[in-house]
Amino acid sequence: MKQQRPANMTEVYALRADTIDYFFPDRTREIEFWAKLAADYGKDVLHLMCGTGEVAAGLAKKEYNVTGVDITRSMVYKTKERAEKEGLDNVDVLKEDVKYLHLNKKFDLIFISTGDFHHFLENDEIRAVLTRAYAHLREGGALALELFHMPDEDFKREEKVFKPIRKTPPGLEVWKRNSSHYHRKTKTLDIKEELHVEEGGDVTDGEYEIQLRLMSEDEIGEFLSKVGFEKIKKYDEHSDYLEDADTWVVIAER
């Protein structure tokens, strides 16, 4: 049995890279959502913190030119592997830290999905990410952030085991166990998680902690405005995807 305790978030996601997709439901409606949003701005799309590239590949199939960026090498590899396997020549993927992003290209839409933006805890980190996104947008382009709703009060969720939502390959057993605690005063969500993977007689158990900073509409709006974004608004159009998600989307234009 191999036990892993990642030292930082990059190592956490490296540990999760091979199994993370099994815990997501079918992403067709999510891809449709981002495709509809992108249609208002143009064909060149940048997906920051793209993970294994499932959403990026889905948009590429809808004839968008997609660039994916992730700081985790194994996630970048998964995205490249997916694009090659599906014969997509309109997906580019780069290993970059989004806080220091410097690409020689402007985009019509830039987005961060599934609440990944909450990994940035400090004000200077948040400003850095938004500033780099602003710099990579064409005039009239937009940044979209999918964010978790902020709870009204503290809560503590006891430990629970999660099984894969999707079918796993024969011989692979995977599950995760986690508990969470939201602190309203600091607006932070602390998650403790254990990941168990067993394949071909080999067992890997990984334990790690994740902290997320949640934000109100006013708070994220203030950050965006100070960077220079305009027409900042909550996405209020009907969306089957958002109806079933614990998230909302803010859109800001350059």
N, C-alpha and C positions, 0 to 999 in steps of 0.2 A: 504494500500500500504506500502510495506517495502522498505526502501532506504538503500543501503549499500555503504560505501566508504572504500574499503580495505586499510589497512595500509602498506602492503608490497606485494611482488609478490606471496608469498605462499597463502595469503588470496585472491589475484586476481584469482589464478587458482582454489582455493577451490570454489569460486563463479561461475566459468565457467565450473566446472567439469560435471554437468548434461547436459549441452547444447553444449559443444565445438564441439562434433562430427557432429552435424547437419550442421556446417559451413564448413566441409571438403567434397570434392567430394569423390566418390568411391575410395578406396585406394588400389584396386587390383594391379594397375601398380606400385604403390609405394612399396608394399610388394614384388612384383616380382623383383623390382630393388635391394632391400636389400638382397633378397635371392640369386640373381645372384652374388652379391658382396661377400656375405658370403661363397659361394661355392668355392671361390679361397683360403679360409683360413681354414675352418673347421666347425664343428657342434655346438661349444659352443659359444653363442652370448650374449653380454651384451648390452641392450638398455638403455642408460642413459637418464633421463628426459622422461620417456616412456609415460606419460600422462595416458589416459584411456586404454592403452594396445591393441589397435586395430592392430597396426603393429606387436607387440610382439606376439599376438595370431596368426596372419597370418603366421609368420615365424615358429611358433610351429606346425602349420598344415602341414608345408612343412618339418617336421621332424628335425627341429633345436631345440637344447636345449637352451631355452631363459630365461635369467634373466632380469627382468625389475626393474629399480630404479627410484623413484620419491620422491621429498621432500614433496609433498602435500598428506596428508592422504586420502582425498576423491578420488584422482586419483589412489592411490594404491588400495583402496577399489574397484573402478571401474574395475581395471585390474584383481583383484582376482575374482570378480563377473563374469567377462567375461570368464575367464579361467575355472571356475567351471561350468558355464552354457554350455560351448562348450566341456566339458569333456577333457580338456587338462591337462595332468599330467606332461608335459615337459615345463611348464611355472612357474617360481618362481618370486615373486615380493617383493621388500623390500622398506620400507620408509627410505631413506637415503639422506643426503646432499652430492652431488657428489664431492664437494670440500674436503670432509674429508672421502671419501669412503675407507673402509677397509674390504674386503671380503676375505675369505680363499679359493680363487679360481682364476685360470688364464683362460683367454678367448682367442678364436681364432680371433674374431672380436668384437670390441666395436664401437658403433656409437651413434651419436646425430643427430636426424632428424629435418626437418621442421624449420631450423633456430633457434632452441632453444638455441644454443650455444651463440647467440648474447645477451642473458640476462646478461652475465658476462661483467661488464663494466670496472672493474679495472684490471690492469696488474697482480696484485698478485692473483686475483680470477682466471684469465685465466690460469696462470702458475699452480695454485693449481689443477684445473680440469684436465689439460693435464698431470700433474705429477701423479695424482692418476690413470688416464687411463693407462698411461705407466706401472705403477706398477702392473696392473691387466691383462696385456697382456703376453701371452707366447712368447718365442723367435720365431720370424717369423710371429707373429700375427700383426693385423693392427687396427688402429683407423681411422674411417671415420666421417667427419663432413659435414653436409649439411648446406651451408651458403648462405645468400642472396648476390646477386650482388651489388657491391657498386656503387651508382650513380655518374655521372661525375660532377654534380652541385647541388646546393641547390634546394629544391622544397617544395611546400606546397600544400597538397591536402585538398580541402574543405570537410566539413562534408558530409557524405554519409550514407544512411541506407542500411544494408545488411540483406536480408531474408535468411532463411535456404536453403541450397542446397539439403539436404535430406528431405524426408518426415518425419514429426513429428507425434507423437501419437495423436489420437483424444483428443481434449480438451486442447492441449498444444499450446500456441502461444508464439513465441520467435523471437526477432530480435535484431540487434545491430547497433549502430550508431557510426561512428568514423571519426576522422580527423588525419592527420599526417604531420609532418614537418621534413625534413632531413637537417642537418647542416653539410655541407661538411668540414668545418674547424675542427670540433670536431668528425666527422664521427659518429654522433649519430642520430638515428631516434626516434623522440618523437611521441607517439601515445596517443590520448585521446579517450576513448571509453565509451559508455553507453550500458549496456545490459538490455533488458526488457524481463521478463519471466512472463507469465500469465497461470495459471493452476488451474482448479477447483474453479475459482473465486478469487484465491489468486494471488496477483501481487507483483513481486519483481523487483525493478529497482536498478541496480548497476552501479556506475560510478568509473572509475579508469584510471590511466595513466601508460603507459609502455614505458620504454626507452631501446633501443637496440643499441649496439655498432657494427658497421659494420667494416669489415676488407678487405684489399686487399690481393691478393694471396701472395705477398711478405711478408706482415706483419704476416699472420698466419703461413707462412712457417718458418719465423724466430722464432716465439714462439715454434713451434714444434721441430725445430732443436735444440734449446737451452735445451729443456727437454731431448733430446737424441734420438728422432725419426729419422729414415733414410728412404731413397727412398720416399721422400715426392713428391707427384704428384697430379695434377688435374685429375679427372676422365674424360677421353676424349672418352671413348667408346660410341657408339650409345645407347641412352636411350630414349624411348618414354616418360618415366616419366619426365626426366629432360627437355626434349624439351618443355613441357607444363608448367613447373614450373618456378618461378622467382629465382631459386636457382642453385648452383653448388656444387660439392662435392670434398673435398680434402681428400686424403688417405695418411697415414703415417705408416710405418712399424717399429716394434721394432726389 
